[in-house]
Amino acid sequence: MVIGATGQIGRATVGALARDGWQVTAVSRGGDRDETWPKDVRTARADRDDDAALAAAVGDGCDVLVDMVAYGREHARQLTGLADRVGSAVVISTLSVYEDDKGRGFDTQTEPDGFPVYPVPIPESLRTVRPGDDTYSNRKAALERELLASADRLPTTLLRAGAVHGPYCRTPRELYVVKRNLDGRRRRILSFGGTSRFHPASVHNIAELIRLAAARPGSRVLNACDPEAPTVAEICAAIDAVMGVETESVLVDGPPPAPTVGDTPWTVPAPVVCDMSAAERELGYRPVVRFAESLPETVASIEAQLDGRDWREAYPKMFEAYGDLFDYAAEDAWSPGVRPAPTSR
């Protein structure tokens, strides 16, 4: 059973499990199905926050329950309350639960000197933020803590996903480059010299990890990322290549020179790169797609969503999360005085 089946990761996961021979029930609020799923995939309608509806969807039980949308203690307890009807679980968490040795994490990044400086790469053994109820990160930490404490009742694999990418995303980071290219902007400004690294995670690679974990029940925490962590400059160049455009990047040494200039959705002052060796060792994980290989379907999905629409209408969650990503007037008004990067194609 897959909860959140019509979301970005859920769509890929249902397909991967069904093709692997599982009898899959795809649970979502609308009870919809994806046209790419095998015909024998069953659908069910349930609101994630409705305990009775979710229990009814589980029915007499399932061998594996995959949860894409669990947050906080309440959802962990909801899952463990179904433990007598569920063989094991696979639950999506996030790399933002990690905390550095100075107590900094994603929740402190807007504070002075607040961005975490993690080891490169980040192992699953790195400490996490204190569980709580008020932020995305500490709610995920609370979810993890509760589920790991109930390992004897419900063996759960927790997957700490990186910067998720793929079609059907409501906040696609690639929009930053795709829209600029569609708008004919052939010059972009990248802070930190274009070297920021925020480890991406393809929906297809996460689905593969879920497929492997479903067949190997256990209580564990694993990073869930792509095999490589390209720099923001490399990401931009790869998207340019998919779209067949040539651009010039202006590289700024240091942070963004203005609030809406040079700050991409991947821009971070210190690298965020995860160690994937535990997944390889424990599950035999091998990525099914590399970042550049996955881009054509992502770009096509964004182009289709934007077609004839204002980007804020097409991606309201993106605007809510990042603000104005396309302040071209501010970019044009800024006088860089920095070195141009080589042209990308």
C-alpha positions as CSV (number, residue, x, y, z in Angstrom):
1,M,0.0,0.0,0.0
2,V,1.4,3.4,-1.0
3,I,0.0,6.5,0.8
4,G,0.4,9.7,-1.2
5,A,0.4,7.7,-4.4
6,T,-0.3,10.5,-6.8
7,G,2.4,12.8,-5.5
8,Q,5.8,13.2,-7.2
9,I,7.6,10.3,-5.5
10,G,4.4,8.2,-5.2
11,R,3.8,8.0,-8.9
12,A,7.2,6.6,-9.6
13,T,7.1,4.3,-6.6
14,V,3.7,2.7,-7.4
15,G,5.0,1.9,-10.9
16,A,8.3,0.5,-9.7
17,L,6.6,-1.8,-7.1
18,A,3.9,-3.0,-9.5
19,R,6.5,-3.9,-12.2
20,D,8.4,-5.8,-9.5
21,G,5.5,-8.1,-8.9
22,W,3.8,-6.4,-5.9
23,Q,0.0,-6.2,-5.8
24,V,-0.2,-2.4,-5.1
25,T,-3.0,-0.3,-3.7
26,A,-2.4,3.4,-4.5
27,V,-3.9,5.6,-1.8
28,S,-4.6,9.3,-2.4
29,R,-7.1,11.9,-1.4
30,G,-8.7,11.8,-4.8
31,G,-8.3,8.1,-5.4
32,D,-6.8,8.8,-8.8
33,R,-4.5,6.7,-11.0
34,D,-1.5,7.5,-13.2
35,E,-1.8,6.4,-16.8
36,T,1.7,4.9,-16.7
37,W,0.8,2.4,-13.9
38,P,0.1,-1.2,-14.8
39,K,-3.7,-1.9,-15.1
40,D,-3.7,-4.2,-12.0
41,V,-2.8,-1.4,-9.6
42,R,-5.8,-0.8,-7.3
43,T,-6.7,2.7,-6.1
44,A,-8.3,3.8,-2.8
45,R,-9.4,7.2,-1.6
46,A,-8.3,8.4,1.9
47,D,-7.2,11.6,3.5
48,R,-3.8,11.1,5.2
49,D,-5.0,12.9,8.4
50,D,-8.2,10.9,8.7
51,D,-7.4,8.0,11.0
52,A,-10.6,6.1,10.2
53,A,-10.3,6.5,6.5
54,L,-6.7,5.4,6.5
55,A,-7.5,2.3,8.6
56,A,-10.3,1.5,6.3
57,A,-7.9,1.7,3.3
58,V,-5.5,-0.7,5.0
59,G,-8.4,-3.0,5.6
60,D,-7.3,-6.5,6.7
61,G,-3.7,-5.5,6.2
62,C,-0.7,-5.3,3.9
63,D,2.8,-6.7,3.7
64,V,4.4,-3.3,3.2
65,L,3.0,0.2,3.8
66,V,4.9,3.0,2.0
67,D,4.2,6.5,3.3
68,M,5.2,9.5,1.3
69,V,3.5,12.2,3.4
70,A,4.1,11.4,7.0
71,Y,5.1,14.2,9.3
72,G,5.5,14.4,13.1
73,R,4.6,12.3,16.1
74,E,0.9,12.1,15.3
75,H,1.5,10.3,11.9
76,A,4.1,8.0,13.5
77,R,1.6,6.9,16.1
78,Q,-1.0,6.5,13.4
79,L,1.2,4.1,11.6
80,T,2.3,2.2,14.7
81,G,-1.4,1.9,15.6
82,L,-1.8,-0.1,12.4
83,A,1.2,-2.4,13.2
84,D,-1.0,-5.4,13.8
85,R,-2.1,-5.2,10.2
86,V,1.2,-4.1,8.5
87,G,4.2,-6.3,8.0
88,S,6.8,-3.5,7.6
89,A,6.9,0.2,6.5
90,V,9.0,2.4,4.3
91,V,8.6,6.1,5.2
92,I,10.1,9.2,3.5
93,S,12.1,11.5,5.7
94,T,14.5,14.3,4.7
95,L,18.2,15.2,5.0
96,S,17.1,18.5,6.7
97,V,16.9,16.5,10.0
98,Y,20.7,16.7,10.2
99,E,22.5,19.0,12.6
100,D,26.1,20.1,12.5
101,D,28.5,20.1,15.4
102,K,27.6,23.6,16.3
103,G,23.9,22.8,16.5
104,R,23.0,24.4,13.2
105,G,20.6,22.9,10.7
106,F,18.1,24.0,8.0
107,D,16.0,25.7,10.6
108,T,18.8,28.1,11.6
109,Q,19.9,28.9,8.0
110,T,18.4,32.4,8.0
111,E,20.2,33.4,11.2
112,P,23.7,35.1,11.0
113,D,26.2,32.3,10.5
114,G,23.3,29.9,10.8
115,F,23.8,27.7,7.8
116,P,25.1,24.2,8.8
117,V,28.5,23.0,7.9
118,Y,28.1,19.3,7.4
119,P,30.8,16.7,6.8
120,V,31.2,15.8,3.2
121,P,29.6,13.4,2.7
122,I,27.0,13.2,5.4
123,P,26.7,9.8,7.1
124,E,23.4,8.6,8.6
125,S,25.2,8.5,12.0
126,L,25.4,12.4,12.1
127,R,23.2,13.7,14.9
128,T,19.8,15.2,14.1
129,V,17.8,18.1,15.3
130,R,15.8,17.9,18.5
131,P,12.3,16.4,17.7
132,G,9.6,19.0,17.8
133,D,6.2,20.1,16.5
134,D,6.8,23.4,14.8
135,T,9.1,23.1,11.8
136,Y,9.4,20.7,8.8
137,S,12.8,19.5,10.1
138,N,11.9,18.9,13.7
139,R,8.6,17.2,12.8
140,K,10.5,14.8,10.6
141,A,12.9,14.2,13.4
142,A,10.0,13.4,15.7
143,L,8.5,11.1,13.1
144,E,11.8,9.2,12.9
145,R,12.3,9.0,16.6
146,E,8.8,7.5,17.2
147,L,9.1,5.0,14.4
148,L,12.6,3.8,15.4
149,A,11.4,3.4,19.0
150,S,8.6,1.0,17.7
151,A,10.9,-1.2,15.7
152,D,9.8,-4.3,17.5
153,R,6.2,-3.6,16.5
154,L,6.7,-2.1,13.0
155,P,10.0,-2.5,11.3
156,T,10.5,0.7,9.3
157,T,13.0,1.9,6.7
158,L,13.3,5.7,6.9
159,L,14.7,7.3,3.7
160,R,16.3,10.8,4.1
161,A,15.7,12.3,0.7
162,G,17.7,15.1,-0.8
163,A,16.6,17.8,-3.2
164,V,13.8,15.8,-4.9
165,H,13.5,16.2,-8.7
166,G,11.4,14.7,-11.4
167,P,8.0,15.4,-13.1
168,Y,4.9,16.4,-11.2
169,C,6.8,18.4,-8.6
170,R,4.9,21.4,-7.1
171,T,8.2,23.2,-6.4
172,P,10.6,22.2,-9.1
173,R,14.0,23.8,-8.6
174,E,14.7,23.4,-12.3
175,L,12.0,26.0,-13.0
176,Y,14.7,28.6,-12.1
177,V,16.6,27.7,-15.3
178,V,13.8,26.5,-17.5
179,K,11.8,29.7,-17.3
180,R,14.8,31.9,-17.9
181,N,15.7,30.0,-21.0
182,L,12.1,30.2,-22.2
183,D,12.1,33.9,-21.6
184,G,15.3,34.3,-23.7
185,R,17.5,35.3,-20.7
186,R,20.9,34.3,-21.9
187,R,22.8,35.6,-18.9
188,R,22.5,34.4,-15.3
189,I,24.2,35.3,-12.1
190,L,25.4,32.6,-9.8
191,S,26.6,33.4,-6.2
192,F,29.3,31.4,-4.4
193,G,31.1,31.0,-7.8
194,G,28.4,28.6,-9.0
195,T,30.0,25.9,-6.8
196,S,27.0,25.3,-4.4
197,R,26.1,21.7,-4.0
198,F,22.8,20.6,-2.7
199,H,22.5,16.8,-3.3
200,P,19.6,16.0,-5.7
201,A,17.4,12.9,-5.5
202,S,15.6,11.6,-8.5
203,V,12.1,10.3,-7.9
204,H,13.2,7.2,-9.9
205,N,16.2,6.6,-7.6
206,I,14.0,7.0,-4.5
207,A,11.5,4.6,-5.9
208,E,14.3,2.1,-6.5
209,L,15.3,2.4,-2.8
210,I,11.7,1.9,-1.8
211,R,11.5,-1.2,-4.0
212,L,14.6,-2.6,-2.4
213,A,13.6,-1.8,1.1
214,A,10.1,-3.4,0.6
215,A,11.8,-6.7,-0.2
216,R,14.2,-6.4,2.8
217,P,12.1,-5.4,5.9
218,G,14.1,-3.9,8.7
219,S,14.4,-0.9,11.1
220,R,17.0,1.5,9.5
221,V,17.7,5.0,8.4
222,L,19.2,5.6,4.9
223,N,20.1,8.6,2.8
224,A,18.2,8.7,-0.4
225,C,20.0,10.7,-3.1
226,D,21.5,10.5,-6.6
227,P,24.9,9.0,-7.3
228,E,26.4,12.5,-7.9
229,A,26.0,15.9,-6.4
230,P,26.6,18.4,-9.2
231,T,27.3,22.1,-8.6
232,V,24.7,24.6,-9.4
233,A,26.7,25.7,-12.4
234,E,26.8,22.1,-13.7
235,I,23.0,21.8,-13.1
236,C,22.3,24.9,-15.1
237,A,24.6,23.8,-17.9
238,A,22.9,20.4,-18.0
239,I,19.4,22.0,-18.3
240,D,20.8,24.3,-21.1
241,A,21.9,21.2,-22.9
242,V,18.5,19.6,-22.7
243,M,16.8,22.8,-24.0
244,G,19.5,23.4,-26.7
245,V,20.4,26.9,-25.6
246,E,23.6,28.8,-25.0
247,T,24.0,31.0,-21.9
248,E,26.6,33.0,-20.1
249,S,27.0,32.7,-16.4
250,V,28.3,35.5,-14.2
251,L,30.0,34.1,-11.2
252,V,29.9,36.0,-7.9
253,D,32.5,35.2,-5.3
254,G,30.4,34.9,-2.1
255,P,26.8,35.3,-1.2
256,P,24.0,36.7,-3.5
257,P,24.8,40.4,-4.1
258,A,21.2,41.4,-3.7
259,P,18.1,39.7,-2.3
260,T,16.7,38.5,-5.6
261,V,20.0,38.3,-7.6
262,G,22.1,35.2,-7.9
263,D,20.2,33.1,-5.4
264,T,19.0,29.8,-7.0
265,P,17.0,27.1,-5.3
266,W,20.2,25.0,-5.1
267,T,22.3,27.9,-3.7
268,V,23.9,27.1,-0.3
269,P,27.0,28.6,1.4
270,A,28.4,25.1,2.3
271,P,28.0,21.8,0.5
272,V,25.1,19.4,1.4
273,V,26.2,16.1,0.1
274,C,25.1,12.7,1.4
275,D,26.9,9.4,1.8
276,M,25.1,6.7,-0.2
277,S,27.3,3.8,0.9
278,A,25.0,2.5,3.6
279,A,22.1,2.0,1.0
280,E,24.5,0.2,-1.3
281,R,25.7,-2.0,1.5
282,E,22.4,-2.8,3.2
283,L,20.0,-2.9,0.2
284,G,22.3,-3.5,-2.7
285,Y,21.2,-0.1,-4.1
286,R,22.4,1.0,-7.5
287,P,20.9,4.2,-9.0
288,V,18.6,3.6,-11.9
289,V,19.2,7.1,-13.4
290,R,21.8,9.9,-13.3
291,F,20.9,13.5,-12.9
292,A,21.5,14.6,-16.5
293,E,19.7,11.6,-17.8
294,S,16.6,12.4,-15.8
295,L,16.3,16.0,-16.9
296,P,14.4,15.7,-20.3
297,E,11.2,14.5,-18.6
298,T,11.5,17.1,-15.8
299,V,12.0,19.9,-18.3
300,A,9.2,18.7,-20.5
301,S,6.9,18.6,-17.4
302,I,7.7,22.2,-16.4
303,E,7.3,23.5,-20.0
304,A,3.9,21.8,-20.2
305,Q,2.8,23.2,-16.8
306,L,4.0,26.7,-17.8
307,D,2.3,26.7,-21.2
308,G,0.4,30.0,-21.5
309,R,0.3,30.6,-17.7
310,D,2.0,33.0,-15.3
311,W,4.6,31.0,-13.3
312,R,3.0,32.0,-10.0
313,E,-0.3,30.5,-11.2
314,A,1.4,27.4,-12.5
315,Y,3.5,26.9,-9.4
316,P,1.9,28.7,-6.4
317,K,3.8,26.5,-3.9
318,M,7.1,27.5,-5.6
319,F,6.2,31.2,-5.2
320,E,5.2,30.7,-1.6
321,A,8.5,28.9,-0.8
322,Y,11.0,31.0,-2.7
323,G,9.4,34.3,-3.5
324,D,10.3,36.1,-6.7
325,L,12.8,34.0,-8.5
326,F,12.6,36.0,-11.7
327,D,13.3,39.6,-10.7
328,Y,14.9,40.5,-14.0
329,A,14.9,44.2,-13.3
330,A,17.1,43.7,-10.2
331,E,19.4,41.5,-12.2
332,D,19.8,44.0,-15.0
333,A,20.3,46.9,-12.6
334,W,23.1,45.1,-10.8
335,S,26.6,45.9,-12.0
336,P,28.6,42.8,-11.4
337,G,32.3,43.6,-12.0
338,V,33.0,39.9,-11.9
339,R,34.4,37.3,-14.2
340,P,32.2,35.6,-16.9
341,A,32.1,31.8,-16.9
342,P,32.6,29.7,-20.0
343,T,29.6,29.4,-22.2
344,S,27.5,26.4,-21.7
345,R,25.4,24.6,-24.4
